Amino acid sequence: MLRLCTRNLRRNGFLYRPLTRNFSYSKHLLSTKNFSQPHTSPGQQTTETFANSVRPSIRNQVLFFLFGSSSILLYSAWATNIETALVLEKLKSQSSVWQAQSIANVDLRRFQQMELVKGLRSTYKYLNTQAAEIPQLIRPYLNAAYVALLQPYADASEGRRLCWKICLLNTGIWLMWQFQRLQPMMNRAFVHQPLSGLTYTLLSSTFSHSSLLHLAFNCLALEGFGSAATTYLRQAQDKNVPGQLESTSSYHFLSFYVSAGIFASLVSHVANARIRYPKLIAQLSSPVSRTPATDTWASAVAAASSTVGKSATTTASVASASAVTIPGSLGASGAVYSCVTLVALAYPDSQVSLIFPPVTPIGIQTAALGILTLDMIGIYRGWRMMDHWAHLGGAAFGALYFYYGPSVWSHTRAIL
């Protein structure tokens, strides 16, 4: 089922925080007339403007994406190799039958599923032993609750279980947002502010949701499309490199998901730094946005009269300036869009249905194209409810990973 997912924008101020953090300019430098004044030095004339001197950087953010995605890829490939070797040894040690025949990936995964069920049953017996002192009247209800929670977990696919764990992490961060004392820290560490100069928030903001509705939409979408994406990654591994054993696809999906989230945040950051920020500076430095000087009583009266005569122009200017503010962003929508695009390309004949009318099933590629078209219209029209650039960045990463990701994953595992 296709879920509507958004990467929220948070309007926490677009100039004050980054300027006060990274620069020691006095307050008068923030006036609009200084945004277009060139800086000069003794014996040298320069054309550098204040706007260029505080222009947001993208170099550190690009380096963070390259380092972060490479690190998670190497770790995931290494962990997959280690776990596969351990499962293979354990499988061979339990039965001599496996010594005489080849072992396939399906055998490793079936064995892991059996081990999971065995572990859950052992935990159930242990809890029953510990609950011996609980009144007999309450004990059946506790047993029923345990079965109701863990039976779906045992029956779910490996990818769905991993998506549930990611959703639990998202929920924990959402709970932190609910404490007023933590608000300053959350705004600093779990919202990506394009003008803050921070890089790690490209990742931390991917797991951050301050709204319950935002969290619910993203988790519902991740639970469906994330599990399907994991299935495709497993099938691609079995098809492309049949001889390379892989007992789990969880690490592969984790690498894909984290890299997709960082890349989506990076695309949003670059759009803010290279498109929205220059527009903002241009509007602030335009003659219409400057406030006339009122040093004398006569000039104040003249300024007031001019304001009355140009009220429509001023209102339009304020509305236009507010449209290019640079708020922070957060949410898992970019990574979810990567999952949607990957699934749409991997299973083009699949159908999905919306959670709002019309609920008639439609082709997944038609649905994906529709929501991406909506994002492009949102960018063109300047809609501010969602981070449309992050959505498009996530979709682009999903498409690239469909064509090149599985082969990169196999080569990485082979060299480790």
N, C-alpha and C positions, 0 to 999 in steps of 0.2 A: 504494500500500500504506500502510495507516494505521500509523504508528509511535507508540509510547508515548513522550511527551516530558514532562519534568518541569523545573520551575524549582526548583532546590535551595535548601534553607535551611541556613545555616551558623550554628552556635551559638558565637558569639565573645564572649558576654557581653552582657547586655541593658542594664546600667546604668553600669558602670564607665567605659567609654570615652567616651560622650557627656557624662557628668557632669563628668569630669575635663577634658574639652576645653572645655566651654562655661561652666563655673561654678567658683567658688573656694570652695565650701562645705567646711567641715572634715569629717572622717570621721564625726563623731557625727551629722551630718545624715542619713546614710544608714541610720540605725537605723529600725526599723519604726515606733516611736512618733512619729517626727517627720513621717511622711507625712500624718498627720491633724491636726497641730497648726496652728492659724491663726497667721499672722504679724501682728504689731501694730506700730504706729509711734506715737511720742509725739503725744498729742492726737487720735488717730484709731484706731478699731477697724475692722479689715478681716477679711473672711471668706476671703481667698485662702489656700489651702493650699499646702504644699510641692509636692504632686502637680501642682497647676495651674501653679505657677511654673516647672516644668521640663517642662510638657506639650509633646510634639513638635509642631513647626509643620508645616502643610501649605501655607501661602501661598506660600512660596518654591518648593516643588515644583510647585505648580499653575502658577506663572509660568514655571518652567523648561519645563514641557510646552508651554505656549502659545507661548513664544518659540522653543523648539527645533523644534517641529513646523511652525511658520510659516516658520522659516528654511530648513529642509530642503525644504519645499514650493516656496518661491520660488526657491531655488538649482536644484532639479531642473527646474522649469518653464523657467527661463532657459537651463540647459544643454541641454535638449531642443530649444528653439527655435534655439539656436546650431548644434547638430549637424545638425538638419534642414535649416537653410539651407545649411550647407557641403556636405552630401550632395547637395542639390538642384542647387547650382551645379556640382559635380563631374560629376553625371550629365548635365547639359545640355551641358557643355563637351566631353564625350567622344563625343557623337553628335548630329547635327543632327536626327535623327528625333524626339527628344523635344521639339523646339521647336514642332512642329505638332500635338501631341496632349497631352491632359491627363495628368498624372502622379498616380498614386494611391499610397497608403501601401505597398501590396504591392510596387510597383516600387522604392520607396526601400529597403525591407528586403531585397529580392532583390539589389539592387545592393550593399548593405552586406555581404551574405553572400559575394558574389563577391569583393569587396575583401578580406574576411577570408581566404578560401582563397588568394587571390593572395599575400597577405602571409606566410602560413604556408609556401607553396612557396618564396618568396624566402628565408625564414629557413633552410629545409631545404638549399637550394643553397649558402647562405653557410656553414653548418656543415660541409657536405661539403668545401668548399674549405679551411676551416681544419683539417679532420681529415686533410689529405693526408699529414702526417708520422706519423700513427698507424699502427701495423702493420696490414697488410692482413687479418690474421686477426681482429682485434678490430673493424674498421670495420663489417662487416655487422651485428654485434650492436648497435652504437650507432645505426645507421640504423633498425633494427627497433624499438629502444626509443623513438626519436623519433616514429616513425609510430604506435606503440601509444599514446603519450601524447597526441599532437595530433590524431589522426584522430577520436577520440570528441569532442574539444573542437570540431572543425569541424562535426561532424554534429549536435551538441546544439543545442537551441533557445537563443535569446537569454536567456530567463529562467533556464534551467538553468545556463548559463555564469555568470550573475551569482550564483546560489545557491552555486555551487562557490567563487567568490571569497569570499563571506561565510563559508563553511565554512573556507576557508584562514585567514581572519582569526581565527575562533574557535579554530582549531588553534594558531595562533601564541600566542594568549593562554593557552591550556591549557599549552603548553610552558613559559611563564613561571611557571606555578604549580608546576612540578616542581623549581624551584630554591629551596632552603631559604632562601637569603639574601634572596630576593624576597618571601617570605611576608608580612612586615609591610606592605610596599608594596601587595601584591596585595589583602590584606584591607582595606586602607584605600581603595584606588582602584578596585577591580573587584568589590566586594561592596557592595550597598546596605544600609547599617545604618540602620534607620528612626529611631534616636535620635541619629544622628551629626550631624544638621543639614546634611549635604552634599546637593547637588542633582545634580551631574554624574554621580553614580553611578547615577542612574535610567537613564542611557544606557549607561555603560561596563559595568554588570553584565549588560546584554542580550547582550553578546558574550563573556561570561566563563563558563568551565566548569572546575572543578577536578578533576572526575572524568572519566575516559576513557569510561566507559559513558554518562554524562550527555551528553557531547559527541557520541558516536556516535548516540544516539537522536535528538537534536535536529537533527543534520546530515542524517540519513536522512529525517526528516520534512520538513525544509526543502527538500531536493532534489526531493522529489515534489510537495508542496503549493505550494511557492514558485514552481516553474515553471508549475504550473497557474494560480496566481493572476496571474502575469505575462501568460499567454495571455488570461485574462479581461479584464485591464485594457487590453490591446491591442484586443480585440474591442469593448469598450465605447467606446473612443475612435473606432474606425471607424464604429460604429453611431450614436453620439450626435452627433458632429460630423464628418461625412464630408469636409467641405471643409478641415478643419484638418489639414494634413499632419504626420505624426509618423514619423520614421525609426527611432526606437528607443523601447522601453517600459522600458528598464532604469532610467532615472532616476525614472520614475513608480513602479515597484515599490520602488526604494530609498527614496523618500519615504514610501511606505505602510509599509514594513517598520520603518524607524527610528521613525516616529511611533507605530506599534503597540507597539513595545518600550517606549518611554517611557511610554505610557499604561498599559500593563499594570503596569509598576513603580509608577506613580503610584497606581493602585487598591490595590495591595498596601500601599503606604506609608500611604494614608489609613485602610485597615482596621487597620493596626497602631497608628496614632496615635489613632484614635477608638474602637476597639473593644477591642483586646488590651491596650493600655496602661492604660486605666481599670480593666480587670479585674485586671491585675497589681497596681496600686496598692491596689485594694480588698482584695485578699487579703493584701498585706503589712501593711496597716493594721488587719486584723481582729484581735480579741483572741486568737483561736486561734493566730495566727502569731507572737505576741509572746513573747519569752523572759522568764520571771520573774526578778526581781532576786535575786542570791545574795550580798548584802553580808556576811552572817554565816554561821557554821557551821550554825546552826539553819535558816536560810532555804535554805541549800544542800541540807540533808537533806530538807527539805520539798519543794523543787523536784524533787529526784531521785525521791521517792516519787510525786509527782504525775505525773511523766513516765512512770513505770512503769505507773501506773494508766490513763494515757491514750495508750498506745503506738499503738493502732489509730487514734485520732483524729489523732495527730501524723503517722503515716505517710500517711494520706489527705490531710492538709493539704499535706505536702511534694509528694506526687504531683500534687495539684491546682495548686500553685504552679508546678511545672515545666511544666505544660501551657500556661501563659500566658506563658512567657518570650518575648522578642522577638528572635529571631535575625536575621541578615542573609540576604539572598537574592541569587541570581545565576542566570543561564541565559537561553536564547533561547525558552523555552517560551511565554511570553506572546505574542511576535511570531509564533511558529509557529501558535498557536491562532487568531490573526487570519487567517492564511492558510487554515487548515482551515475556518473559518466562512465566509470569503469564497467559497471553492471550493464548499462545500456549498450555499450559496445560489445561486451562479451556475450550477452543474451538478447540479441535484437528482436527476437520473436516474443519476448515476455510482455506481459500486460500489467498495468498498475491501475489503481483507482485513487481518486482524491478523497480527502477526509471531509470535503465540503462539496455541495452540489456543483456540477453534475458528478454523480458517483459511478457513472458507466465506465467500465474498464476501457483503457486506451493503451496504445502501444507505448512501451517504455521510452523508445527513441523520440516519439512525438511529444511525450510529456517532458522529457529532458530538454528538447529543443524549445518547447514553450516557456519553461521557466528561465532558460538562458536568454531567450528573446525578451522576456520581461525585465531581466537585469540590464540588458543593453538599453532598453527604453528608459529604465530608471536612471542610468548614467546620463543619457542624452537629455532627459527632462530635469535632472538635478534632484531626484527624490532622495530624501534623507532618512527614511525609516530603516533601511537596511544598508549593509556594506556590499553594494553590488560588485565592486571591484574584487573583493575577496571571493565572492561567489564565482566570478568568471575565472579568477586565478585557480581556484580549486578544481573547476571543471577542466581547465587546460592541463593541470597536473594529472588528473585522472586519465585523460586521453593519451598523454605522453607515456604514462605508466603502462597503459594497455599495450602499446606497441613495443616499448623497450624495457619495461620494468622486469618482467619475468626472466629475460636473458641476463640482465645485469645481476639479478639475484642469484642465478645459477652460477655465473662466473665468479661472483664474490665468494660463494660457498666453496667453490672448487679450489680457490687459491689460499684459503685459510686452513 
